[in-house]
């Protein structure tokens, strides 16, 4: 059964004091009333992960990391390994985010290695993918999405996908003045599900959760989440406000 998931990516925001306050607010807002198959995930910065794990203990809120290195250990200044994350009690990591691809030149080939390292260490992966404004305007968006998924994920075995959550990011609709409609989100999500049907069969395709990551807000969440192939959201700015994040969660 597909899970409904709302994940908040805090990016490089919130110091320790602010992070504790935000977690307190989120817990207060969403402590009850969610359906059994609904998950709430937050992804603070690395320096706040240990505190976040402690603050969310015995709550419905799960904690994810925003990134990790593919190597087990070594001379990689400033990087964090899968083992370091799991040792903190982290069970989820976001990989392939558009900002990592753009600002840190992460390729699909590199992401395949990161996915393998994460799964090999018992981490669940929120895998991000999506096309740029140029790709959308040129009509290459389906090809771009297909290539990103195939290169980074389609070497995996069917059983691995129980630990994969997909997150579609229409990069062209984030901070560009362009707007992605719920119908456009559904179109890509349905396309992705069909790709998985062809490669891994109906059971895998229908079980995998596909989140939407294109500027979801309280005002548009319910309409976006109503689409049959949209299983939740990867939330950016709105996840930094407890009331807004809770409103999006409740829209599920």
Secondary structure, 3 states (H helix, E strand, C coil): CCCEEEEEECCCCCCHHHHHHHHHHHHHHCCCCCCCCEEEEEECCHHHHHHHHHHCCCCCEEEEECCCCCCCCCCCCCCCCHHHHHHCCCCEEEECCHHHHHHCCCCHHHHHHHHHHHHHCCCEEEEEECCCHHHHHHCCHHHHHHHHHHHHHCCCCHHHHHHEEEEECCHHHCCCCCCCCHHHHHHHHHHHHHHHHHHHCHHHHHHCCEEECCCCCHHHHHHHHCCCCCCEEEECHHHHCHHHHHHHHHHC
